[in-house]
Amino acid sequence: MKTLVLLDTHALIHRAYHALPKFTSKNTGEPTGALYGLSAMLLKVIRELQPDYIVAAFDRAEPTFRHDAYDGYKAKRPEAEEDLVKQLIKAHDIVEAFGIPILDAAGFEADDVLGTIVEQVTLQLRSGQVKDLKIIIVSGDMDVLQLVDDGRVVVYTLRKGIEDTVIYDEKKVGERYGFGPKQIPDFKGLKGDPSDNIIGVKGIGEKTATEIIKNFGTLENLYKKLEAGILKERTVRLLRDQKKDAFFSRTLATIRRDAPVEFKIPSTKFATNKPKLKALFEELGFTSLAARL
């Protein structure tokens, strides 16, 4: 069984930025804390997961289809600090120095690129073009848990800082939420997602949304049985009055699988570009990481 590792790079560098001190390069004075954290995470991922193939997905600067559909998407997030922006740009150099190919798509987020790669590889597996392959998504963002598919896709994510990690399969997702990966968008359609300013159904909190999804599974099934006397009258009223918001919020929370990228399994196995990486680490002052190589 070979391993394809997919990196949600934008989420990883955000996690590193907030988890580590804001130190700077002695050589240039540029901020490097997040870059150090990203580099350390990538070394850990390569050491622990031993990928045969690896690819990094990045967000792009321009608005996405979600911003076009909803002016309020991510509107409550503060502007990224200048130090973070500089390191997000430099992160491309880090990933390229590792020898990891980069994919992104105009109008789509890194999550959607990951979802599209998963979809394309799944089709290649079904057709027999690819055999004996498992996919591990590496991310600091729990949104990607909706892509978990036992026997094919798991998520390796960070619980605290950049060292405490956990792998989510379908069982682990069920333990966390009380339902499976495929129901996460429906859950967010009800509960919303404050971090992305997705409104959901106002008045429906996490506990109620969880119970609804555990009992009904999908929004379609919920609304089919809405008047059956199963739910409290207040809950039925909220759901009836905000039906459009529920379905629209689910759409915003759903990772797309049709981003304009094309992915095929590389003909050669991944190997770290050690000389290039060591030179970059030394330039940035990451002497302890250079020694790990």
C-alpha positions as CSV (number, residue, x, y, z in Angstrom):
1,M,0.0,0.0,0.0
2,K,1.5,3.3,-1.1
3,T,0.9,6.6,0.6
4,L,-0.1,10.0,-1.0
5,V,0.2,12.9,1.5
6,L,-1.8,16.0,0.8
7,L,-0.8,19.2,2.6
8,D,-3.3,21.9,3.5
9,T,-0.3,24.3,3.6
10,H,-2.2,27.5,4.3
11,A,-3.8,26.0,7.4
12,L,-0.4,24.6,8.6
13,I,1.4,27.9,8.4
14,H,-1.4,29.7,10.2
15,R,-1.2,27.1,13.0
16,A,2.6,27.5,13.1
17,Y,2.3,31.3,13.2
18,H,0.0,31.3,16.2
19,A,1.8,28.4,18.0
20,L,5.4,29.6,18.0
21,P,7.2,32.8,19.1
22,K,7.6,35.6,16.6
23,F,11.3,35.3,16.1
24,T,13.3,36.7,13.1
25,S,16.2,35.8,10.9
26,K,19.6,37.0,12.2
27,N,20.7,37.4,8.6
28,T,17.9,39.4,7.2
29,G,15.7,40.5,10.1
30,E,12.7,39.0,8.4
31,P,10.0,37.2,10.5
32,T,10.6,33.4,10.4
33,G,8.7,31.9,13.3
34,A,5.9,30.5,11.1
35,L,8.4,29.3,8.5
36,Y,10.3,27.5,11.1
37,G,7.2,25.8,12.4
38,L,6.1,24.8,8.9
39,S,9.5,23.4,8.1
40,A,9.5,21.4,11.4
41,M,6.0,20.1,10.6
42,L,7.0,19.0,7.1
43,L,10.1,17.2,8.5
44,K,7.9,15.4,11.1
45,V,5.3,14.5,8.4
46,I,7.9,13.0,6.1
47,R,9.6,11.1,8.9
48,E,6.4,9.7,10.4
49,L,4.2,9.1,7.3
50,Q,7.0,8.3,4.9
51,P,5.0,9.4,1.8
52,D,5.6,7.8,-1.6
53,Y,4.0,10.9,-3.1
54,I,3.3,14.3,-1.7
55,V,1.6,17.5,-2.9
56,A,0.9,20.9,-1.3
57,A,-2.3,22.9,-1.8
58,F,-2.3,26.6,-1.2
59,D,-4.9,29.3,-1.0
60,R,-4.6,32.2,-3.4
61,A,-4.9,35.9,-2.7
62,E,-8.0,36.7,-4.9
63,P,-11.6,36.1,-3.7
64,T,-13.2,32.7,-4.1
65,F,-16.5,31.5,-5.3
66,R,-17.7,31.6,-1.7
67,H,-16.9,35.4,-1.5
68,D,-18.8,35.9,-4.7
69,A,-21.8,34.0,-3.4
70,Y,-21.8,35.6,0.0
71,D,-20.4,39.1,0.8
72,G,-20.1,38.1,4.5
73,Y,-17.9,35.1,4.0
74,K,-15.0,35.3,6.4
75,A,-15.9,39.0,6.9
76,K,-15.4,38.9,10.7
77,R,-11.8,37.7,10.5
78,P,-9.2,40.3,11.3
79,E,-6.8,41.3,8.6
80,A,-3.8,39.1,8.5
81,E,-0.8,40.6,10.2
82,E,2.0,41.8,8.0
83,D,4.5,39.4,9.4
84,L,2.1,36.5,8.6
85,V,1.5,37.7,5.1
86,K,5.3,37.9,4.4
87,Q,5.7,34.3,5.7
88,L,2.7,33.0,3.7
89,I,4.5,34.2,0.5
90,K,7.9,32.8,1.6
91,A,6.2,29.5,2.4
92,H,6.2,28.7,-1.3
93,D,10.0,28.7,-1.2
94,I,10.0,26.4,1.8
95,V,7.7,23.9,0.1
96,E,9.6,24.1,-3.3
97,A,12.9,23.6,-1.5
98,F,11.6,20.3,0.0
99,G,10.9,19.2,-3.6
100,I,7.1,19.2,-3.0
101,P,4.9,20.2,-6.0
102,I,2.3,23.0,-5.4
103,L,-1.3,23.1,-6.6
104,D,-3.8,26.0,-6.3
105,A,-6.8,27.2,-8.3
106,A,-8.2,30.7,-8.9
107,G,-11.5,31.2,-7.2
108,F,-11.0,28.1,-4.9
109,E,-9.5,27.5,-1.5
110,A,-6.8,25.0,-0.7
111,D,-9.6,22.7,0.8
112,D,-11.3,22.6,-2.5
113,V,-8.0,21.7,-4.3
114,L,-7.6,18.8,-1.7
115,G,-11.1,17.7,-2.3
116,T,-10.6,17.7,-6.0
117,I,-7.4,15.6,-5.7
118,V,-9.2,13.1,-3.5
119,E,-12.0,12.9,-6.1
120,Q,-9.7,12.4,-9.0
121,V,-7.5,9.8,-7.2
122,T,-10.7,8.0,-6.1
123,L,-11.8,7.7,-9.7
124,Q,-8.4,6.5,-10.8
125,L,-8.6,3.8,-8.1
126,R,-12.0,2.7,-9.2
127,S,-10.9,2.5,-12.8
128,G,-7.8,0.5,-11.9
129,Q,-5.4,3.2,-13.2
130,V,-4.1,3.4,-9.6
131,K,-3.9,0.5,-7.2
132,D,-3.1,0.1,-3.5
133,L,-3.0,3.7,-2.5
134,K,-4.0,5.5,0.7
135,I,-4.4,9.2,1.1
136,I,-3.4,11.2,4.2
137,I,-4.5,14.8,4.4
138,V,-2.3,16.9,6.7
139,S,-4.1,20.0,8.1
140,G,-4.6,22.2,11.1
141,D,-8.2,22.8,9.9
142,M,-11.0,20.5,11.0
143,D,-13.1,21.4,7.9
144,V,-11.2,18.7,5.9
145,L,-12.6,15.9,8.2
146,Q,-15.6,15.8,5.8
147,L,-13.2,14.2,3.2
148,V,-12.4,11.2,5.5
149,D,-13.3,7.9,3.8
150,D,-12.2,4.7,5.6
151,G,-9.9,2.5,3.6
152,R,-9.0,5.4,1.4
153,V,-8.7,8.8,3.1
154,V,-7.7,9.8,6.7
155,V,-6.7,13.2,8.2
156,Y,-3.5,13.8,10.2
157,T,-4.2,16.9,12.1
158,L,-2.8,19.0,15.0
159,R,-4.4,19.1,18.4
160,K,-2.0,21.5,20.1
161,G,1.0,23.4,18.8
162,I,2.9,21.7,16.0
163,E,3.8,18.4,17.8
164,D,0.6,17.0,19.3
165,T,-1.0,15.2,16.3
166,V,-3.9,12.7,15.8
167,I,-5.1,10.7,12.8
168,Y,-8.9,10.9,12.1
169,D,-10.6,7.9,10.4
170,E,-14.3,7.5,10.3
171,K,-14.5,6.0,13.8
172,K,-12.5,9.0,15.2
173,V,-14.8,11.5,13.5
174,G,-17.8,9.7,14.9
175,E,-16.3,9.9,18.4
176,R,-15.8,13.6,18.0
177,Y,-19.1,14.6,16.4
178,G,-21.5,11.8,17.0
179,F,-22.0,11.3,13.2
180,G,-19.9,10.5,10.1
181,P,-17.7,12.7,7.9
182,K,-20.3,13.1,5.2
183,Q,-22.7,14.8,7.6
184,I,-20.3,17.6,8.6
185,P,-21.6,20.0,6.0
186,D,-25.2,19.4,7.0
187,F,-24.2,20.0,10.6
188,K,-22.6,23.3,9.7
189,G,-25.7,24.2,7.7
190,L,-27.6,24.2,11.0
191,K,-24.9,25.3,13.5
192,G,-23.0,27.6,11.1
193,D,-19.3,28.3,11.5
194,P,-18.4,31.6,13.2
195,S,-14.7,31.3,12.0
196,D,-15.9,31.7,8.4
197,N,-19.0,33.8,9.3
198,I,-21.3,31.1,8.0
199,I,-24.6,31.9,9.7
200,G,-26.4,28.6,9.8
201,V,-29.8,28.6,11.5
202,K,-29.9,31.3,14.1
203,G,-31.1,29.9,17.4
204,I,-29.8,26.4,16.7
205,G,-26.7,25.7,18.7
206,E,-24.1,22.9,18.6
207,K,-26.0,20.5,20.9
208,T,-29.3,20.8,19.0
209,A,-27.6,20.6,15.6
210,T,-25.7,17.5,16.7
211,E,-28.9,15.7,17.8
212,I,-30.7,16.7,14.6
213,I,-28.0,15.3,12.4
214,K,-27.7,12.1,14.5
215,N,-31.4,11.5,14.1
216,F,-32.0,12.8,10.5
217,G,-28.7,12.5,8.8
218,T,-29.2,15.1,6.1
219,L,-31.0,18.4,5.6
220,E,-33.2,16.8,2.9
221,N,-34.4,14.1,5.3
222,L,-34.8,16.6,8.1
223,Y,-37.1,18.9,6.0
224,K,-39.0,15.9,4.7
225,K,-39.9,14.9,8.3
226,L,-40.0,18.4,9.7
227,E,-43.8,18.4,10.5
228,A,-43.8,14.9,11.8
229,G,-43.9,16.0,15.5
230,I,-40.5,14.7,16.3
231,L,-38.8,18.0,17.1
232,K,-39.8,20.7,19.6
233,E,-42.2,23.4,18.2
234,R,-39.6,26.2,18.6
235,T,-37.0,24.2,16.7
236,V,-39.4,23.4,13.9
237,R,-40.3,27.1,13.6
238,L,-36.6,28.2,13.4
239,L,-35.9,25.5,10.8
240,R,-39.0,26.4,8.8
241,D,-38.3,30.1,8.8
242,Q,-34.6,29.8,7.9
243,K,-34.7,26.9,5.5
244,K,-32.8,28.8,2.8
245,D,-30.1,29.8,5.2
246,A,-29.6,26.2,6.3
247,F,-29.1,25.0,2.7
248,F,-27.0,28.0,1.7
249,S,-24.8,27.6,4.8
250,R,-24.3,23.9,3.9
251,T,-23.2,24.9,0.4
252,L,-20.6,27.3,1.8
253,A,-19.3,24.7,4.2
254,T,-19.0,21.9,1.6
255,I,-15.6,21.3,0.2
256,R,-15.8,21.3,-3.6
257,R,-14.4,18.4,-5.6
258,D,-14.4,20.1,-9.0
259,A,-11.6,22.8,-8.8
260,P,-9.8,23.4,-12.1
261,V,-6.7,21.3,-11.3
262,E,-5.6,18.0,-12.7
263,F,-3.7,15.6,-10.6
264,K,-2.0,12.3,-11.6
265,I,0.2,10.1,-9.4
266,P,3.8,11.0,-10.2
267,S,5.9,8.5,-12.1
268,T,8.6,8.7,-9.5
269,K,8.5,8.5,-5.7
270,F,9.0,11.6,-3.6
271,A,12.5,12.4,-2.3
272,T,13.5,15.4,-0.2
273,N,15.8,17.8,-2.0
274,K,18.3,17.9,0.8
275,P,21.0,20.2,-0.7
276,K,18.5,22.9,-1.7
277,L,16.6,22.6,1.6
278,K,19.8,22.7,3.7
279,A,20.9,25.9,1.9
280,L,17.5,27.5,2.5
281,F,17.6,26.5,6.2
282,E,21.0,28.0,6.6
283,E,19.9,31.2,4.9
284,L,17.0,31.5,7.3
285,G,19.1,30.6,10.3
286,F,17.3,27.2,11.0
287,T,20.5,25.5,12.1
288,S,18.8,22.9,14.2
289,L,16.5,21.9,11.3
290,A,19.5,21.7,8.9
291,A,21.1,19.3,11.4
292,R,18.0,17.0,11.3
293,L,18.5,16.5,7.5
